[in-house]
Amino acid sequence: MSEGDAVDKLLAELSEFERAALEAFERASDAATLEAARVRFLGQRRGWFKQLEQRFRALPREGKRTCGPRFNEVRSRVREAFSKAQARLEQGAAQGGQPEAAAVQPTGGLRFGGAAVTAGRAEAFDFTVPGKRVRRGTLHPLTHTIEELIRIFGRLGFELADGPEVEDEWHNFEALNIPPEHPARDPNDNFYLDPRRLLRSQTSTVQIRVMERQRPPVRIIAIGRVYRPDVHDATHFSMFHQIEGLYVDRHVTLAHLKTVLRQFAQAYLGPDVQIRFRPSFFPFTEPSVEVDMSWDVRGGQWVELGGAGMVDPNVFRAVGYDPEEYTGFAFGLGVERLCMRRHGIHDIRLFYENDVRFLKQF
Ligand code: FA5
């Protein structure tokens, strides 16, 4: 090839390179596409421009002089196009939107900023087009309930305490005065993980954990998941939530328990709510009661919400409290049942089916 031919060929290819590179940079609609174009056209190792540069360097002095100005012009135009594309994509990302590719021209509406016209492309924002509705999620009804319970008991002076869901037999049973032969410990009625550990079956475990690490006075609630292999029906689930309360001090009586639960019930369910205690039995309280609530005492139905009672002296002994000096009350209520009462939900399974038609009502 003569020197003249080589120069002509290089000039022609420079133009071809320029056209293709400008188009690719302007069209790039996301960072990955732009980067691929950069590598292809301006890549330091095998980019198209690099190859042109090598051929340029190989030209004799006269050829270099002929091609040089055009060579420099193409290089700066292509680099500039790349920088503009980069700025356009960064701006689009900062505004949280999809930047329009240059090839997509707006079809109507108002145009913004003649000044923003770049390299043959108009930056456009059509604010007559309806916006995309942002779908906001809602908190799960049980989350609402738990937050409200924490607020109400907080006002009554109860602090929030916590304990693990995987428990040992000491905290789930023994310290709660539930001996090994007690039917509540039957492996068929619990989720044992190994012979000594199980998924806790009640939040009463947290009573023990708190008393083990703290001297009286104690005034706590604990809210969390508990697990029982109960058959699922409208009011039972194998994983549900309980709220536990514990108040230990000198001279605490059953009257305090009833007052606190009435205050709570009226704050959570409304001023008309009545509560009543029914004699019952729990190994860790003596006396023990079932707590029922009702809106209409004359003829209205009583609904059981949980158990309660005065802390059994054996429980105090297990944690090193002197039962001659301290008394206390404890209660444990089902959180799902409370939430169901409040919102007129008739089936506990709705909480766990993830049906958005149900969930979005809260
Ligand atoms: C207890 O779990 C005791 N720990 C409560 C207690 C605490 C008594 C402190 C005394 C002192 P019980 O097994 O009754 O008690 O459960 C308490 C509440 O949990 C029930 O009244 C009910 O509201 C709820 N509950 C029980 N089983 C289920 C279940 N499978 N699904 C949904 N809620 C349940």
Residues whose N, C-alpha, C, O or C-beta is under 5 A from the ligand:
A	BS01	FA5	S201 Q202 S204 D230 T235 H236 F237 F240 F282 T285 E304 L305 G306 G307 A308 G309 A330 F331 G332 L333 G334 R337
